[in-house]
Amino acid sequence: MLGRRGHMASERMADGEATGPPDSPPAPQPAAESEDQLPPLPPPRPLDAIDRDILQMLQADGRASIRSVAERVHVSRANAYARINRLIEDGVIRGFGARVNHERAGQGTAAYITLKIVQDSWRTVRAQLRDLPGAAHIALVSGDFDVLLLVHSPDNQALRELVLTRLQAIPEVLSTRTLLVFEETELDPGP
């Protein structure tokens, strides 16, 4: 994954060749800064049809080469490369990663957990939730609760431990409610 202002995920994108895993692991990335500490992004630029096509293609296959992106959107490789870099620099593309089958990766239990938190404690709570094992998504929401957290864990015992020991030990968390996920379907980007 990249930071908000990181560089392309691999040299494969630069040379437009290989789409498989690189022969050697990528160089380590510096520790990610928190969103609150990063300099502001430039004002958003409007996306045209080619930008939207590039985004859709990279969402479907983040390992696509520059050559294949350029061919599919009918621009030169240099133009495709420049557009992808601009989308990264503008913060439109936040990173490249793998879509994981959590069950096959030993994280077969999933749950949405709702939290009521102390007013004005969002940043403090968010920082602690990021450190939870298996935390996949954190959202500040409106309604009957304040935070919606998606977690993946190896089993119900690990989930129970996470909720009763880790979450409820956070002083700013007033209450939790756990909604066990019976089945998940990850939506792929449309054609």
C-alpha positions, 0 to 999 in steps of 0.5 A, a space after each residue: 500500500 502507499 501513503 497518501 502521497 506515495 509513489 507507484 507500487 512497483 517498477 512494473 508500472 513504470 516499465 509497462 511490462 510484467 503483471 506478476 509479482 516482482 522478483 524481489 520484494 519492494 523496498 520498505 516504505 517509510 512509516 505512514 503518517 497519520 492523516 492529521 499530520 500530512 500537508 494538505 492535498 492540492 484542490 481536486 481537479 475534475 476527472 475526465 472520462 479517461 481518468 475514470 476509465 483508468 481508475 475503474 481498470 486499476 480497481 479491477 486489477 491493481 497489477 495492470 501494467 502501464 502498457 495495458 492501461 494505455 491500450 485499454 484507454 487509448 492513450 500513449 504509455 507516457 500519458 497513462 503514466 502521467 495520469 496515474 501519477 497525477 491521480 496519486 499525487 492528487 490523493 485520488 488513488 490512495 494506494 495499491 493492494 490485494 483483495 484478500 479472501 479473509 476465510 482462506 487467510 485464517 480470518 473466518 469470523 467477521 463482525 460489524 461493531 457499533 460503538 457509542 463514544 464520548 463526545 469529541 473523542 473521535 480522533 483518540 478512539 480512531 487511533 486506538 481502533 487502527 491498532 486492533 488486530 483485524 480492523 478492516 474499516 472504521 467510520 464515524 457515522 450519524 444515527 443511534 451510534 457514533 462509530 462503525 467498525 468492521 473486524 475480521 478475526 480467526 474465530 468467535 473466541 478471538 472476536 469475543 476477546 477483542 470486544 470484551 478485552 480490547 474495545 471495552 477497555 478504551 475509556 472513551 468507548 461508552 458501549 458496543 454492539 456486535 453484529 456477526 457477519 454470516 456471509 460477505 460479498 465483495 463487490 467488484 468494480 463494474 465494467 
